Amino acid sequence: MARGDRITAERTFAGTSVTYTHHGIDLGDGTVVHARPDDPERIFEGGRVCLATRGEFASGSRVGFVTDPPARFSSDEVAARALSMVGRDGYCPVVENCEHFATWCATGAPSSHQVGILLGRAAGAAERVAAVVAARMAVGAAERVAVRTALGTTVRLGLRTLLPATIAAEGVALVAEWTAHQAGRPAAQSRAAGESAGLATSAAVCAVATAAGGPAAMVTGALAGAAVWLGGSAAVGMAEWVRRRSDGVPADGVPADGVPADGVPAEKGSFAGQSKAGGTAAAGPAAAADGLFPSAP
């Protein structure tokens, strides 16, 4: 590992076997700067930016490194930005975690793909369920919603099929996307893995629901399940596009203030506003500002 690298180590959520990646900035001398909670068992009760040995940071797990999103600053600048924050109080797993900190040091814009996966899938599930319920309400007295498949056939499915299919598929998609991300796959690939898993699950649930009609009905049911998932994905994608446009986010996903759309927008009173000494948080090119993290120039 070299000075200024963003490095990672595997951790598990307290009381579970579910893993996540802990992020930090390597200083190239055997030490690492990272944001961490004061008590790993109480991650919502605050924390700080710490300087630790690489061994302490790794805690027995393999150390990896990340390059996505690409760094905007030189290695020395990244290291200086990290060092300027050592001792600064403030930590929240949702809006100012270790990944937000490491990404800010390298790019000037705080973001966390892990938080993005969780919040994105939760929002997607809510939107899909809302769409299914709205479709059911739109048909009035009819008990089933008509779903048109890729072959042009129409299948009528009730809420007892559509809701479980939607919820199960989104849950499987979350697991698949999270697993792919933890394996080191890029954001686009991990997202695609989640979408593929969700599509397959939605198709499978609807196929089982129509099994009483025989093999042909199961095939048609699977196609209907796929159509439900793809329609939901299109709706979620459109909602995200509208949200970004309303926030003034261009096609590359990074607005003029430097905060990416998949990150967490700036908020006042967070740990990255100042350095330990009370001066500017960013050594070098980034200027101090009110907000979660100072914006990159």
C-alpha positions as CSV (number, residue, x, y, z in Angstrom):
1,M,0.0,0.0,0.0
2,A,1.2,3.5,-0.8
3,R,0.8,6.9,0.9
4,G,-2.7,8.3,0.2
5,D,-4.3,5.0,-0.8
6,R,-7.8,4.3,0.3
7,I,-7.7,1.0,2.0
8,T,-10.3,-1.4,3.4
9,A,-10.6,-4.1,5.9
10,E,-13.5,-6.5,6.5
11,R,-15.7,-6.1,9.5
12,T,-19.0,-7.7,10.7
13,F,-22.1,-6.0,12.0
14,A,-22.4,-6.5,15.8
15,G,-24.1,-9.7,16.6
16,T,-24.3,-10.9,13.0
17,S,-22.2,-12.7,10.4
18,V,-23.0,-10.0,7.8
19,T,-19.8,-8.3,6.6
20,Y,-19.1,-4.8,5.5
21,T,-15.9,-2.9,4.5
22,H,-14.2,-0.5,6.8
23,H,-12.3,2.3,5.0
24,G,-9.3,4.4,5.9
25,I,-6.4,6.4,4.4
26,D,-2.9,4.7,4.3
27,L,-0.1,7.1,5.3
28,G,2.6,4.9,3.7
29,D,4.5,4.5,7.0
30,G,2.5,1.7,8.6
31,T,-0.2,3.9,9.9
32,V,-3.8,4.6,8.8
33,V,-6.2,7.5,9.4
34,H,-9.8,6.3,9.7
35,A,-13.2,7.4,11.1
36,R,-14.7,5.0,13.6
37,P,-17.3,4.9,16.4
38,D,-16.2,5.2,20.0
39,D,-18.0,1.9,20.7
40,P,-18.5,-0.6,17.9
41,E,-21.5,-1.9,19.8
42,R,-23.2,1.5,19.8
43,I,-22.4,3.0,16.4
44,F,-25.0,5.7,16.6
45,E,-23.5,7.2,19.8
46,G,-20.6,9.1,18.2
47,G,-17.0,8.6,17.3
48,R,-13.9,10.3,15.9
49,V,-11.1,10.3,13.4
50,C,-8.2,8.2,14.6
51,L,-4.6,7.4,13.7
52,A,-3.9,3.7,14.0
53,T,-1.3,1.2,12.9
54,R,-2.1,-0.8,9.8
55,G,-2.4,-3.9,12.0
56,E,-4.9,-2.3,14.3
57,F,-6.9,-1.1,11.3
58,A,-7.0,-4.5,9.8
59,S,-7.9,-6.3,13.0
60,G,-6.8,-9.6,11.6
61,S,-8.6,-9.3,8.2
62,R,-7.1,-8.9,4.8
63,V,-6.4,-5.3,3.7
64,G,-7.6,-4.3,0.3
65,F,-7.8,-1.0,-1.5
66,V,-10.3,1.0,-3.6
67,T,-10.0,3.4,-6.5
68,D,-13.6,4.2,-7.2
69,P,-14.5,7.0,-7.3
70,P,-11.1,8.2,-8.7
71,A,-9.1,10.5,-6.5
72,R,-9.0,14.2,-7.4
73,F,-6.0,15.0,-5.3
74,S,-2.4,13.8,-5.2
75,S,-1.3,11.1,-2.8
76,D,0.4,13.6,-0.5
77,E,-2.7,15.8,-0.6
78,V,-5.0,12.9,0.3
79,A,-2.7,12.0,3.2
80,A,-2.5,15.6,4.4
81,R,-6.3,16.0,4.3
82,A,-6.7,12.8,6.4
83,L,-4.1,13.9,8.9
84,S,-5.7,17.3,9.3
85,M,-8.8,15.6,10.7
86,V,-7.2,13.3,13.3
87,G,-8.9,13.8,16.7
88,R,-12.0,15.4,15.2
89,D,-15.2,14.3,16.9
90,G,-18.2,13.1,14.9
91,Y,-19.4,9.8,13.5
92,C,-22.7,8.5,12.1
93,P,-23.0,5.3,10.1
94,V,-25.5,6.9,7.7
95,V,-24.1,10.3,7.0
96,E,-20.5,10.5,8.2
97,N,-19.0,7.0,8.3
98,C,-15.5,5.7,7.5
99,E,-16.3,5.5,3.8
100,H,-17.6,9.0,3.6
101,F,-14.4,10.2,5.3
102,A,-12.0,8.3,3.1
103,T,-13.8,9.3,-0.1
104,W,-13.9,12.9,1.0
105,C,-10.1,12.8,1.6
106,A,-9.5,11.5,-1.9
107,T,-12.2,13.3,-3.9
108,G,-13.5,16.3,-1.9
109,A,-17.0,14.8,-2.0
110,P,-18.3,12.5,0.8
111,S,-20.0,9.4,-0.5
112,S,-20.6,5.8,0.7
113,H,-21.6,3.2,-1.8
114,Q,-22.5,0.8,1.1
115,V,-25.0,3.3,2.4
116,G,-26.2,4.0,-1.1
117,I,-26.9,0.3,-1.6
118,L,-29.0,0.0,1.6
119,L,-30.9,3.3,1.1
120,G,-31.3,2.7,-2.6
121,R,-32.8,-0.8,-2.2
122,A,-35.1,0.4,0.6
123,A,-36.4,3.2,-1.5
124,G,-36.7,0.9,-4.5
125,A,-38.8,-1.6,-2.4
126,A,-41.1,1.2,-1.2
127,E,-41.6,2.5,-4.7
128,R,-42.3,-1.0,-6.1
129,V,-44.8,-1.8,-3.4
130,A,-46.5,1.5,-3.8
131,A,-46.7,0.9,-7.6
132,V,-48.3,-2.5,-7.0
133,V,-50.8,-1.2,-4.5
134,A,-51.7,1.7,-6.8
135,A,-52.2,-0.7,-9.7
136,R,-54.5,-2.8,-7.6
137,M,-56.5,0.2,-6.6
138,A,-56.8,1.4,-10.2
139,V,-58.6,-1.8,-11.3
140,G,-61.3,-1.1,-8.7
141,A,-63.6,-4.1,-8.1
142,A,-61.3,-6.5,-10.0
143,E,-59.3,-8.8,-7.8
144,R,-56.3,-9.1,-10.1
145,V,-53.9,-6.8,-11.9
146,A,-53.3,-7.4,-15.6
147,V,-49.6,-7.8,-16.5
148,R,-48.5,-7.8,-20.1
149,T,-45.6,-10.1,-20.8
150,A,-42.8,-9.8,-23.4
151,L,-44.6,-12.3,-25.6
152,G,-47.7,-10.1,-25.7
153,T,-49.8,-12.3,-23.5
154,T,-51.7,-10.9,-20.5
155,V,-51.6,-12.5,-17.0
156,R,-53.8,-11.4,-14.1
157,L,-52.1,-11.6,-10.7
158,G,-53.5,-10.7,-7.3
159,L,-51.8,-8.8,-4.5
160,R,-51.1,-12.1,-2.7
161,T,-48.7,-12.9,-5.5
162,L,-47.5,-9.4,-6.5
163,L,-46.6,-8.2,-3.0
164,P,-44.6,-11.2,-1.9
165,A,-42.9,-11.3,-5.3
166,T,-41.9,-7.6,-5.1
167,I,-40.7,-7.8,-1.5
168,A,-38.8,-11.1,-1.9
169,A,-37.2,-9.9,-5.2
170,E,-36.0,-6.7,-3.6
171,G,-34.6,-8.5,-0.6
172,V,-32.7,-11.0,-2.8
173,A,-31.5,-8.0,-5.0
174,L,-30.1,-6.3,-1.9
175,V,-28.2,-9.4,-0.8
176,A,-26.8,-9.9,-4.3
177,E,-25.7,-6.3,-4.7
178,W,-24.2,-6.1,-1.2
179,T,-22.3,-9.4,-1.7
180,A,-21.0,-8.3,-5.1
181,H,-19.8,-5.0,-3.6
182,Q,-18.1,-6.7,-0.7
183,A,-16.3,-8.9,-3.2
184,G,-14.8,-5.8,-4.7
185,R,-16.9,-5.5,-7.9
186,P,-17.4,-1.9,-9.2
187,A,-20.7,-0.1,-8.4
188,A,-22.2,-0.6,-11.8
189,Q,-21.4,-4.4,-11.7
190,S,-22.7,-4.9,-8.2
191,R,-25.9,-3.0,-9.1
192,A,-26.3,-5.2,-12.2
193,A,-25.9,-8.3,-10.0
194,G,-28.7,-7.1,-7.7
195,E,-31.0,-6.3,-10.6
196,S,-30.4,-9.8,-12.2
197,A,-31.1,-11.5,-8.9
198,G,-34.2,-9.5,-8.4
199,L,-35.5,-10.3,-11.9
200,A,-34.9,-14.0,-11.4
201,T,-36.6,-14.0,-8.0
202,S,-39.7,-12.1,-9.2
203,A,-40.0,-14.5,-12.1
204,A,-39.6,-17.5,-9.9
205,V,-42.2,-16.4,-7.3
206,C,-44.8,-15.6,-10.0
207,A,-44.1,-18.9,-11.7
208,V,-44.7,-20.8,-8.5
209,A,-47.9,-18.9,-7.9
210,T,-49.3,-20.0,-11.3
211,A,-48.0,-23.6,-11.0
212,A,-51.6,-25.0,-10.6
213,G,-52.2,-24.2,-14.3
214,G,-49.4,-26.5,-15.5
215,P,-46.0,-25.8,-17.2
216,A,-47.4,-23.4,-19.7
217,A,-49.0,-21.3,-17.0
218,M,-45.7,-21.3,-15.0
219,V,-43.8,-20.0,-18.0
220,T,-46.4,-17.3,-18.5
221,G,-46.3,-16.5,-14.8
222,A,-42.5,-16.3,-14.9
223,L,-42.7,-13.8,-17.8
224,A,-45.2,-11.8,-15.9
225,G,-43.0,-11.7,-12.8
226,A,-40.1,-10.5,-15.0
227,A,-42.3,-7.8,-16.5
228,V,-43.3,-6.7,-13.0
229,W,-39.7,-6.4,-12.0
230,L,-38.5,-4.6,-15.1
231,G,-41.5,-2.2,-14.9
232,G,-40.6,-1.4,-11.3
233,S,-36.9,-0.9,-12.3
234,A,-38.0,1.5,-15.0
235,A,-40.1,3.4,-12.5
236,V,-37.4,3.6,-9.9
237,G,-34.9,4.7,-12.5
238,M,-37.2,7.4,-13.7
239,A,-37.9,8.6,-10.2
240,E,-34.1,8.8,-9.6
241,W,-33.6,10.7,-12.8
242,V,-36.3,13.2,-11.9
243,R,-34.8,13.7,-8.4
244,R,-31.4,14.3,-9.8
245,R,-32.7,16.8,-12.4
246,S,-34.6,18.6,-9.7
247,D,-31.5,18.8,-7.6
248,G,-29.5,20.2,-10.5
249,V,-27.4,17.1,-10.9
250,P,-26.0,16.7,-14.5
251,A,-25.6,13.4,-16.4
252,D,-22.3,12.6,-14.7
253,G,-23.9,12.5,-11.3
254,V,-21.7,15.2,-9.8
255,P,-23.3,18.6,-9.2
256,A,-21.4,21.9,-9.2
257,D,-20.9,21.7,-5.4
258,G,-18.9,18.5,-5.8
259,V,-21.2,16.2,-3.7
260,P,-22.2,13.2,-5.8
261,A,-25.8,12.2,-6.1
262,D,-25.2,8.8,-4.5
263,G,-23.5,10.4,-1.5
264,V,-25.0,12.3,1.4
265,P,-25.7,16.0,1.0
266,A,-23.9,18.5,3.2
267,E,-25.3,19.1,6.7
268,K,-24.1,21.5,9.4
269,G,-22.3,20.5,12.5
270,S,-20.4,17.4,11.4
271,F,-16.9,16.3,12.1
272,A,-15.3,17.4,8.8
273,G,-15.9,21.1,9.2
274,Q,-12.6,21.7,11.0
275,S,-9.4,20.1,11.9
276,K,-8.3,19.1,15.4
277,A,-6.7,22.4,15.9
278,G,-9.9,24.2,14.9
279,G,-8.6,25.4,11.5
280,T,-9.6,24.4,8.1
281,A,-10.3,20.7,7.6
282,A,-8.6,20.4,4.3
283,A,-4.9,20.8,3.9
284,G,-4.0,21.9,0.4
285,P,-6.7,22.4,-2.2
286,A,-9.9,22.1,-0.3
287,A,-11.2,25.1,1.6
288,A,-13.1,25.0,4.9
289,A,-16.9,25.4,4.7
290,D,-20.0,24.9,6.7
291,G,-21.5,21.4,6.1
292,L,-20.8,17.7,6.4
293,F,-17.5,18.1,4.5
294,P,-15.9,21.1,2.9
295,S,-16.7,21.0,-0.8
296,A,-13.9,20.4,-3.3
297,P,-12.9,23.3,-5.5
